[in-house]
Amino acid sequence: MKVNAPITEVVGNGWTQGWTNFFAQLVLAVGWVRGWSYKFTLGFPSVAGNSQSPGQYVTIPGTKQGDAVTVTPYSETAGILYKGIVTGDDTVTIYAINFTTGAIDPASMDFRVVVIQN
């Protein structure tokens, strides 16, 4: 029987081996099939009040529509939430959502994108 690592960790992301092992065990315990963790640098244009930015597309090989996505910025941008959706095979689209009434121009920053295949 061939066993794949349950979570693929990208080199140079700053995670310790202990955290990688913890998440690998978590993935196995809850029955997830596979997972990916990537770091991307993204820059969003100004986002009008009460709206969402155009999507920023990132490539994560192996992902499929319906997989769960978590997007975590490395810095806070007051008034902005970030979400990700697998929009096609190997493609995750990240959005910046402005929940205030005024326009916000988010700074370019690093994001952790974690995808779990159910």
N, C-alpha and C positions, 0 to 999 in steps of 0.2 A: 504494500500500500504506500503510495506517495503522499506525504504530508507537506503542505505548503505552510510557510509561516503565516499566521493569521493576520498580521499587520505588517505592512511594508513601511519601513522607516527610512526617510531620505537622509543621506549623509550631510553633516554640517548644520543640523537643525538645533543643536544645543541640548537635546534630550540626553539624559544619562541612561546607562544600561538598565538601571533599576526601574526607571519609568517605562522604558520600552518593554521590559519583562512584565511589569504590572499590567500594561494595556494589552499585551499579548494574552495574558491569562484571563483578563476581563472579556476579551473577544471570544475566547473559547468557552467561558462560563455561561455567557448569555446566548450562545448559539449562532453568532454572526458567522458568515461564510468567510469574509475577507475584509481587510481594511487598508486604507492608505493614509499617510500623513505627509503633507507637503508644505513647504514654505514658499510663498510667492511675494514679490514686491509689486504692488498695484497702485496706480494713480487714477483717481476718479475726477471727472470734471465737476464744476460747480453743480450742486443739486438744489433745484428750486424747492421752496417750502411745500410741505405735505406731498412730496412726490418721490420717485425712485429714479436712480441714475440708469443710463443705458448699461447693459451688462458688460462685464469684463470677462473674456473667455480664457480659461486655463485648461491645459491638457493634463489629464491624469489617466494614463493607460490602464484599461481594464474596467473602468467605471461604466455603469449602465443606468439608464433612466429608472427611477424608483429607489436608487441607493440613497441612504441618509447622508446629509452633508452638514458639517458644522464649520463656521467661519469665525475665527478669532483674530481680531487685529492686535498687533503688538503695542499699540498706543490707543488712547481714547480720543474720539472726536465727539465732543458734546453735540447732542442733537441728531446723531447719525447711528443707525443700526446697520449691520451687514448680514446678508443671507446668501446662501449658495444653493443651487439646484443643478442636478445632473440633467443637462438639456440634450444630450446625445451620447452615443458610445464614446468614451474617452474624453468627454468635454463637460467641464463644470463651469457654470456661469455665476459670477459673483455680482451682487447688486449692493449699492449704498442707498439706504432709505432715510430720507430726511423727515422726521416727525415734528418739526417745528414750523412756524409760519414764515420764517425768513430763509433766504438762500444760504447755503453753507458750501464752502470750497474745501473739501477734505485734502489734507496733505498726503503725498505719496508715502506709503509705509509698507512694512512687512505684515503678512497675514499667515496664520496657520490654517490650513484647510484639511479637515479630516473627513474621509468618506468611509462609510461602513456599508458593506453589501449584505443584505438580509437573506 
